[in-house]
Amino acid sequence: MDGERNLGKLIGAMMPELREGEFVFCTLSPERYEELGIQPVGLFREEEGITLILQRDIAEGAGLAYVYESCMITLSVHSSLEAVGFLAVITQTLAEAGISVNPVSAYYHDHLFVPVDKAELALEVLNRLVIEAGQER
């Protein structure tokens, strides 16, 4: 199943869900990552090292330095990885509300990492976007 590509349908059905816990971003060498044996929520290999998205308590328990204390909002619509403009609308809407966001697209859903102190506001903004999309139909 490839997921939805229609922008209007995606926005109208995205059902943002605030996940439990706080998340942080860390970077470390491949050797250190293998040594720790931790399970991140997200991982990306870059030339400079491995970027991990971890629950904050896991990072702290492993003694890792971290940045960007955030909450994760999952957009619970199966979006196609080829959908055009979906995250552009989301990130622009959050930017207009003064909310930074680090989006991550996975196979089934898009996940938004937003500052802890802006998580509830981000959820309100996204839910308003869903309602507005429904009114446009």
N, C-alpha and C positions, 0 to 999 in steps of 0.2 A: 504494500500500500504506500503510495507516494506522498500523501498528504494534500492539504488544500492549498491552492494557488491564488484563488480569487481574493483580492485585497479586502473588499467589503465584507465577504463572508468570514475571513480571518479575524478582522477587527470585531465584528459583531458576535463572534463565538469564542473569543479568546479566554474567557473566564480566568482572570488573574487570581492566583492563589499564593498567599504569603506562607512560605515554608517555616518550619520551626527552627530556631537557633540562629546563631550569628556566624558569618563566614568571612574569611580573610584570604588575601593573596600572598603567596610566598614564592621565593625563588631559591633554588639550590642546585648543586651539581648533580649529574646523573648518579655518581657514586654515592653521594649522601642520600639521595632519594632511595636507592636500592638498599642501603644500610638501614634506613629507618623502617621500611616495610609498612608504611602508612597507606591508607586508602583515601585518596582525595575525591572530592565531588567532581573536580575537573583537573585536567592535566594538559599542558601544551609544551612541546619541546621546541626551544628556540636556540639559536647559536650561542647565546650567552648563558644558558642554563635551562632548567626545567621550571616552568611556572605551575604552581599548584593552587587550586582553590580548595580550601579546607574549612571544616568547622573550626571556629576559633579555639575551642577547648582542646582539639587535637593538636593544633599548631603550638599552643602554649605547653601542652603536655610533652611535646617533642623538643621544646626549647627553641622553636624557630622564630626568627624575626618575621614580622608581617606588616602589611599595609592594607588600607581600605577595609575597615570594619563595616560589614554590610549584611543586609538581609537578602534572601533569595525569593524572588517572585517568579513563579512558573506560569507561563501563558498556556493554559490547558486546552489548546486546540492543536490538532495534528497538522502542523504547517509543513508545506513542502520546502525542502532545502533550495528549491528554485523559485520560490515565491518572490515577487518583485515588489519592493517598497514597504513590506510589513514592518521590519525593524526601523526603517527610516521614519515611518509615522509614529511609532512608539517612542523612539529616542527624541524626536523633535518635540513631541507633546510633553515629555518629561523635562526636556531642556527649557521649554517655555514656562514650566512651573519651578524652575531653578533646581532641578534634581539631576545629579550626575548618575550615569548608568553604565555598567559594564555588561553588555549582552553576550550570551553564549547560546549558539544554536546547536542543538543536538538532533538526533534522527527524528524524534517524535515531537519535541516541544522546544520553545525558546525560553530561556531563563534569564532573568534580569537581576543583577546584583546592584543594589542601591544602598546609599548610606543608612545606617541603622536609624538615625534620628529623622530620616525622611521616608521610611518604609510605609508608614500608614498613609502619609500624604500621597505617595506614589500609587498606592493601592486605590485611593479615592480618585485620583486623576485617571487611572486606567479604567476603572469601573464607569466613570463618566464618559470616557471614550466609547466603551461598549454600548452604553445607553444611546449616545448620539448616533452611532452607526446603525442601531436598530430603528431609530426614528427616521433615518434617511431612506429606508427601504420602501 
